[in-house]
Amino acid sequence: MKQDNDPNIPDLITDTDLDRFVDQLLHRGKQFLEMEGKISVMDVRPIQGQLDRMELKDLTSILTVEDRLKLIVAFSFDRSLMEAVFKGYTEGVSVAPEEQDILMEETAGDCINIVVGNALEDFQLPGYAFNVSTPIIINEGKSIQRYKQSKLTAGEIRTERGTMIVLCITPGIYYKKTLEIEASE
């Protein structure tokens, strides 16, 4: 169900800021993959044009930045890329085989938390703190459909080990946390 808009809460990231925000996510996502995951990045680029549908990868971490209209941010990884990031991220740490899947999901959550937190620094408003949700993880590929009143803005980071999609949905008030549309006509 659509949430009520509180006019006392400002829009933290406006439509004019969205492309710049995605660029920041791509830049900082590239840095995370290179420094924390020890992954070689081959290409970083925004996806041009209006997106009506986006195909997500094998493993997706999702969080929301709560403002008046709720911005949804999703990082979607090829499994091979997340496995490589996990290996680099946990280098030198002993991980039991039965714990690898859950810790790999936690790594995906760390990635989105760190990257979004750092990218939001450029959008900080005086006297207002960002409220960012805890990440949730989806362990399946799926297709996200744009709701008629929402905008999908995305980019991708291509590496030697796979691709990471960066997706922002605004306003996110029409979507569940698992990215299904929940708006009623």
Buried (B, 14 or more C-beta within 10 A) or exposed (E): EEBEBEEEEEBBBEEEBBEEBBBBBBBBBBBBBBEBBEBEBEEBEBBEEEBEEBEBBBBBBBBBBBBBBBBBBBBBBBBBBBBBBBBBBBEEEEEEEEEBEEBBBBBBBBBBBBBBEBBBEEBEEEEEEBEBBEBBBBEEBBEBBBBEEBBBBBBBBBBEBBBBBBBBBBBBBBBEBEBEBBEEE
